[in-house]
Amino acid sequence: MRRGLFNNVKELIKAVNSYITSHNQNPQVFVLTASVQSTMAIIANRKEALGA
């Protein structure tokens, strides 16, 4: 479900539910490939950029 044109919220909800139903038929395990160090470096960089 990338981009779509929905005429109303009901259509959008139907499309989301359809996507979830089809996706859950063949679920995949999420595997995090980034290291903790790289993730923490990104967070520190973002915090600095935001002045936090």
Stockholm file with secondary structure:
# STOCKHOLM 1.0

chainA/1-52         MRRGLFNNVKELIKAVNSYITSHNQNPQVFVLTASVQSTMAIIANRKEALGA
#=GR chainA/1-52 SS CCCCCCSSHHHHHHHHHHHHHHHHTSCCCCCCCSCHHHHHHHHHHHHHHHTC
#=GC SS_cons        CCCCCCSSHHHHHHHHHHHHHHHHTSCCCCCCCSCHHHHHHHHHHHHHHHTC
//
